[in-house]
Amino acid sequence: MSQIEYLQKLHRAGRIGRRELLGRAAALGASATALSVIIATEDAHAAETPRRGGTMRLGIGGGSTTDSLDPATWNDSVGTTGGFAFFEPLIETGAGNAAQPGLAASWEAKPGATEWVFNLQKGVTFHNGKTFTADDAVYSINLHRGKTKSGAAGVFSAIMDVKKTGDNQITISLKAADGEFPAVLTDYHCRMVPEGTTDFTKPVGTGAFTVAGYQPGVRVHGTRNPNYWRKDRGFLDAFDLTVINDSTARLNALMSGQVDTINRVDAKVANLIKAKKGYELVVSPGGWHTVVSLMQDKGAMFENHDLRLAMKYGIDREQVVKTLMGGYGSVGFDHPIPRGDANFNTALKPIAHDPDKAKFHLKKSGFAGTVTIQSSDAAFNGAVDMATLFQGNLAKAGLKVDVKKEPADGFWSNVWLKGACVVSYWAGRTTATQMLDVGYGPGAPWNESHYQNPKFTALLNAARAELDAGKRKSILFEAQALMSDDVAALIPAFRNSLDAHNGKVGGLVPASLSDMDNSAITVRGWMKA
């Protein structure tokens, strides 16, 4: 899908206006003639009007019996897709990854950008009838600060203080200037809960739905919140999410009418869905990428830079895109910033598959042992196949690799962040700085490779503090170039997210960060019949 087609999808769903559509199309190089065609096409495809009512049935991969409705613990699609229905953020990610109001109605930085003032929506109530106030916002943010297992702890470590400055206003003080700070609050873990909340077995949020049933790794069921404050979403009467981790079973559930929409469509069958009447494939190019973490702790095998280089040159990235992604993706550069990001380093060249260079660095490393890659289809469709492909690639360079297939259930709690060489994935983040920080920052709990490089840390801190967009871009270019050579991880490919639905579903459009409309399909989507 081209970027202009992507923008047209957003326009038809009412996510962006005509002016923004034409302006962004022109910025992408569309000629006057092309813009005229776009106008004519959009006039012929009037935006769909959302319909209220009905129940949406979802078949979602990425769930486990160890899941929880505690937002701090979410680490996969079932947690976010189900959780987004119940809880809301202060700041949302809009079209083009722009920060837009959520439970924060507006915000502004004080001079120097070390203090940010957020004005909260008034008259919003939680599911239990309690009014949402600044006290709740302060408490909710602090759940991800200090001693916490939250995946947002890394990016939130930049916060020095959060205080109430009015019943509907909070002020956040930062340790250093950050001109992009509102984007930090879009982190999917940061959801607003009532002050004092500790029990998430009976969650209370401000979202469009209340919890009607929850079985970790099995089912999430929600019913419409009759007091929901927004009129531009929350169209469904209910949703029923079934955890279906097997890709074939998900597809069968869609085709047999058991569910209305699924995520993580196997690329091997994507074209078949596109050609089948009554079904639609939704292709979202974005920040989703595969990772093979190489834990870099002192004394560990992957502290050896040459061993890491042997693996970087030894894997065939093009083969991953063509064979495992069916062409629905692009090669990675061993850094997590996608091509569509404004700060993507366009000067970098992909790391070419070069068995001779791999042999050279393997010999230089002195490593003569075996690398065990732990993988599971719980991570993503084809995760085990990718590990097996790399096993064959690296054998040509003389590196012996064993593939250990881990069970899907418990993979995220028992294997990820624990194994020395583990296949996983990341969804994108709103800004390049945020993505680098949450995945590779020195204090990030989810720094899965335990990556530590003083130069990278200095660049990351400088990028965060830089208020000038052009200067920040230059810093981020340098950080990506450093990671491409040095980072203790293989990031071989970015994959387009592939969702599918039957003709009953409306409002599912391509997203910029993750599947199922950035996990918000239950909130923004509707049933046509």
Buried (B, 14 or more C-beta within 10 A) or exposed (E): BEBBEBBBBBBBBBBBEEEBBBBBBBEEEBEEEBBEEBBEEBEEEEEEEBBEEBBBBBBBBBBBEBBBBBBBBBBBBBBBBBBBBBBBBBBBBBBBBBBEBBBBBEBEBEEEBBBBBBBBBEEBBBBEEEBBBBBBBBBBBBBBBEEBEBBBBBBBBBBEEBEBEEEBBBBBEBBEBBBBBBBBBBBBBBBBBBBEBEEBEEBBBBBBBBBEEBEBBBBBBBBBBEEBBBEEBBBBBBBBBBBBBEBEBBBBBBBEEBBBBBBBBBBBBBEBBEEBEEBBBBBBBBBBBBBBBBBBEEEEBBBBBBBBBBBBBBBBBBBBBBBBBBEBBBBBBBBBBBBBBEBBBEEBEBBEBBBEBBBBBBBBBEBEEEBBBBBBBBBBBBBBBBBBBBBEBBEBBBBEBEBBBBEBBBBBBBBBBEBBBBBBBBBBBBBBBBBBBBBBBBEBBBBBBBBBBEEBBEBBBBBBBBEEEEEBBBBBBBBBBBBBEBBBBBBBBBBBBBBBBBEBBBBBBBBBBBBBBBBBBBBBBBBBE
